[in-house]
Amino acid sequence: MTLTAVGLFLLGFAASWVAGRYVQKGASIIQGGAVGICGVAALFIGMAEVVESNFVWALVALLIYGLIGALIFRSAQAVREKAD
């Protein structure tokens, strides 16, 4: 895994937190799009050798990444609801 992949994955996680914490309307669309774009970009740009060697494992990694992003998003929403 390269630093580009790590950076893109972390960017997706940060976008999930920001969308859950500060955006009220359309937050789930923003979160899904950001995680999707960052995850696919990280796989194809930063981890191209994994995609080339075993596409199924790349999809499993993308699924796990999406689930973690969803957990971050939901926890940020819970923090926002507590603050309100």
Secondary structure per residue as TSV (DSSP state, phi and psi in degrees):
chain	resnum	aa	ss	phi	psi
A	1	M	-	360.0	134.6
A	2	T	-	-95.4	170.2
A	3	L	H	-65.7	-28.0
A	4	T	H	-63.0	-44.4
A	5	A	H	-63.5	-44.5
A	6	V	H	-60.7	-44.8
A	7	G	H	-61.9	-42.1
A	8	L	H	-68.8	-39.7
A	9	F	H	-62.2	-44.7
A	10	L	H	-66.2	-34.9
A	11	L	H	-62.8	-41.3
A	12	G	H	-63.6	-41.2
A	13	F	H	-64.3	-41.2
A	14	A	H	-64.7	-40.1
A	15	A	H	-64.5	-36.4
A	16	S	H	-62.5	-44.0
A	17	W	H	-65.3	-46.4
A	18	V	H	-63.6	-43.3
A	19	A	H	-63.6	-41.3
A	20	G	H	-72.2	-33.2
A	21	R	H	-84.5	-39.4
A	22	Y	H	-116.6	-15.7
A	23	V	-	-101.8	132.3
A	24	Q	-	-102.5	-47.1
A	25	K	S	-97.4	127.9
A	26	G	S	76.5	18.4
A	27	A	H	-64.8	-39.8
A	28	S	H	-68.2	-31.9
A	29	I	H	-69.0	-43.8
A	30	I	H	-63.2	-44.3
A	31	Q	H	-64.3	-46.1
A	32	G	H	-62.5	-41.9
A	33	G	H	-66.3	-43.5
A	34	A	H	-66.1	-44.4
A	35	V	H	-66.5	-40.5
A	36	G	H	-63.8	-48.4
A	37	I	H	-65.6	-46.2
A	38	C	H	-66.5	-39.5
A	39	G	H	-66.4	-46.5
A	40	V	H	-66.0	-40.7
A	41	A	H	-63.5	-41.4
A	42	A	I	-63.0	-40.1
A	43	L	I	-67.7	-47.7
A	44	F	I	-81.2	-26.9
A	45	I	I	-94.7	-50.7
A	46	G	I	-89.9	-20.1
A	47	M	-	-132.1	44.3
A	48	A	H	-61.7	-32.7
A	49	E	H	-66.0	-32.1
A	50	V	H	-69.3	-41.9
A	51	V	H	-64.6	-40.1
A	52	E	H	-68.5	-40.3
A	53	S	H	-80.3	-40.6
A	54	N	-	-150.7	97.9
A	55	F	H	-67.6	-33.2
A	56	V	H	-64.7	-43.3
A	57	W	H	-65.3	-32.8
A	58	A	H	-65.5	-40.4
A	59	L	H	-67.7	-36.9
A	60	V	H	-64.0	-42.6
A	61	A	H	-62.6	-39.2
A	62	L	H	-66.9	-37.7
A	63	L	H	-64.2	-46.2
A	64	I	H	-63.4	-40.9
A	65	Y	H	-60.5	-42.7
A	66	G	H	-65.0	-38.8
A	67	L	H	-66.2	-40.4
A	68	I	H	-65.6	-41.2
A	69	G	H	-60.4	-38.3
A	70	A	H	-66.7	-38.5
A	71	L	H	-64.0	-41.0
A	72	I	H	-63.1	-42.4
A	73	F	H	-62.2	-46.4
A	74	R	H	-66.1	-37.4
A	75	S	H	-67.8	-35.7
A	76	A	H	-68.1	-36.6
A	77	Q	H	-65.0	-38.9
A	78	A	H	-63.8	-39.4
A	79	V	H	-65.2	-40.6
A	80	R	H	-64.0	-41.5
A	81	E	H	-66.7	-34.7
A	82	K	H	-66.8	-35.7
A	83	A	H	-71.1	-28.4
A	84	D	-	-79.8	360.0
